[in-house]
Amino acid sequence: MNKLSGAALRQSPTRRASPLSGPLPWLLPVLLMIGVFYLYPILDALRLAFTNASLIGREETYTTRSILAMLANPALGTVLRNTAVFTGASVIGQVLLGLAIALLVVRGERNRLPGMLALRTIVLTAWVIPGVANGIIWSMLFNEAPYGAINSALRLLDIPPVAWLSNPANAMISTIIANVWQGTAFSMIVLYAAIKSIDPVLYEAAAVDGARPWERLWFITLPQLRAALIVNAILVTIQTLNTFDAIISLTGGGPGRATEVLSLFTYNTVFYSYDLAGGSALSMLMLLISLGLACVYALFLPRPEAIR
Amino acid sequence: MAPVSLRGLGKSYDGQEAVRGIDLEIAEHEFVVLVGPSGCGKSTTLRMIAGLETISSGELRIGDRVVNALPPGERDVAMVFQNYALYPHMTVGQNIAFGLRRRNLSRQQVREAVADAARLLEIEPLLKRRPGALSGGQRQRVAMGRAIVRRPKVFLFDEPLSNLDARLRTQMRTEIKRLHQEVPTTTIYVTHDQVEAMTMADRVVVMKDGAIEQVGPPLEVYRNPRTRFVAEFIGSPAMNFFDGRLVAEGDGLAFRMDAGPALTIPPERRAAYGPIVGEKLTLGLRPEALAIVPRGETPHLAATTRLVEPLGVETLVYFDAPGASGCARLSPDRAPRAGEPIALGLDPAMMHLIRPDTGAVVPWN
């Protein structure tokens, strides 16, 4: 029935005659916006990667030397490893913590606990704070001077002070904590909405079937959240890969290169070393990593039939 | 399989009583239908039995155990929900197996039980599919399979047929009855459809405003409704009502309609009706108690045909009479045309006399 009417519509001569026929006119505004603000910069960065361009405007010539030089840069390995650790830990932390808070809030609301709206709002405020401010807030908390908030709290408990930012091994952990603190709210909101949209009758059916609470989480909630979890993971991954504002104001990438991630390395390459071509090559690398990860995630998206 | 006993069961939300004082003894293997208009508390009662609502007052026993405080999974009941509540991310087979897997059966046992249930419900070819790919009727069968496979003590059905089209509804109705005959299990079935209640139940429980109005076998409830509400709710089209007064007539009694004929009370009812002579009452007559009679015959109700619905085996004639309107169930070859004046004879043997103030039917037998 549907196929039939679809075919009939496609063959309908009156629709062909309209000047607005076909999908192109409808897609044009979006294509224009994306073309001007996304596609052109990407293509230009790709072009720049194949030049020897620098910020101090000298004559550009086309060459692959910049890319090769960047790939041979001994710092790149460290930076990529930092990026992997920072992104991996941040994504896992944000998704898990966001899920936990979302489950708590939904549960609290179901039991009509007061203060759930306040809790949601408080978690969200972290997300509204700009990355640079976040970095400054946490640099005050992690401050290793006697007035540093966390260390003075630890002192009250008779725990010796921790070198949050000056010890290279701790600096990455501190950076991840700061980033997770800020990013969790996003996961929480996405997953909260997804949990709210699960048909409550499924839990009743499971309860009658004798499923214990953890079985309801494992067999009902998580499978029902699968699409939301994956989309959320894609978005958080891309966000985290691009994070450099919080890091630059918290550690500036240091000590040494201990917390220098790819986005910060790119920034430093262009704006401190004036190497526009090398920075462009790095930004291409970032694009490839983002796309690659998004594709991997997309493989795990449930089939549409299973969502219904 | 077990008897279920509800003693003074009640439910209130924030001081508001939704269900009160439900007393009901359901025998082993019995098929009981809770029926009533929406908001009458039938679903709440069912959900209390399932354990999905807490019980505010009273006692609930399944078998010889008081289960008031037990969570749903420990009551050994199975429930079929209105929208089936199949787990969308699991296959049909996994859906049916879910409850068994929670009960620590071996894989082999689960597989056999699922296969048995699938055979019984004729859904074997669907086991690998997901609920999203099934039609409404197939989902209904899967939901029933999920309930049956556990061999629970009690089956609970919450308006399971209301999402199906008319033809499928009739088919599933007989299917559920057949299943109950093959796997006799105590069953509590909630519906707002009095046809489902009449056709499926061993006993019908008519509910109104959170309380039981009448309990009995379907035909008993149909023939001897105890209140005007039950008389009106059970039976389609609904019973006709005429206001009037019970008067003495010669050595007998008669019901004199305010606008219409007087109806002689059958002799066997005289004793019962004696004490209420002179009172204002309402006469209730089912559509089949009305028939077209020759105009000269007395007594008859002069009426005008408003609407004629030929149903094949019978024809429903909706009429307007002075002070009342109603419906008569006539044989197709006797049916008048719309707009035609008719004379309706009333069968006093099928009459009900109702007190207008309390809505109670005056008992006579």
Interface residues (C-beta under 8 A of the other chain):
Chain A: D199 V201 L202 E204 A205 A206 A207 V208 D209 G210 A211 R212 E215 F219 I220 P223 Q224 R226 P302 E305 A306 I307 R308
Chain B: A50 G51 L52 P71 P72 G73 E74 V77 A78 M79 F81 N83 A85 L86 Y87 P88 H89 M90 F98 G99 R102 R103 R130 P131 G132 A133 R146 R150
